[in-house]
Amino acid sequence: MYILYKRASSRRYVVLNLRRYYSVFLLNSHLKSGAAILVLLKKPVVESAWVCQYTGLAITMQYFVKRGNKMVSLETPVCDFGKPAIDFDLPGVDGKNWSLADCKGPNGLLIMFICNHCPYVKAIRERIIRDTLELKEKGINSVAIMANDPSQYEEDSFENMKKISDQYRFSFPYLIDSTQQVARAYGAVCTPDFFGYNADLQLQYRGRLDASRKDTAPEDARRDLFEAMSQVSETGQGPREQIPSMGCSIKWLDES
């Protein structure tokens, strides 16, 4: 495996062997074309980098490194159309345990891996609430799952999940995946990471909500997720062209 990186003071790109210079954390081993990887630098020596593993197809993820800052921005993989949803049994902030069947709507289900602290989630939180309410009218239910290790960010604690859910009046279940088994089973990589399923719980969307990043996109920005899931509610099929979501990396238990 190799990393292609650019030094801050140079325009030249250099290829280094990961095994020699970096430790590698396996993020997602469920991709058909290979495993996407997150590189943890021993010394933060670059401003930005592109990681890829050659497996016949290039799997790429952009991430940003600043001095002493472990914040990593990742993009979600392409949609694996037709992949079935995986059952779960997770506690929610409402005191109930929720399963896949409990969450499903008559025309489909939107599963959202989010958290409280991530600026990418904060930038679209009110739009998530808007879109999920409107999708519910189309028979698409929604559920949010928080899988981060809360010891890394107190803001992501279960008590703070309750506060956020109440403060923003979430109309969907907000669940905690304390073992991270559900997030790993789904192959979630970042917050937010959206999985849109049809009535048969087959994956049809794995893209962004809209053009927002850490800042909220303009009011007239295209509503990618809403348009895609509206199409799913009507036809059972998601759009073939999808723009990946970008967000903070999930904070895994074995990273703390």
Summary of the structure (lengths in Angstrom):
residues: 256
radius of gyration: 18.2
end to end distance: 24.3
largest distance: 55.2
contacts: 804
relative contact order: 0.17
helix: 23%
strand: 32%
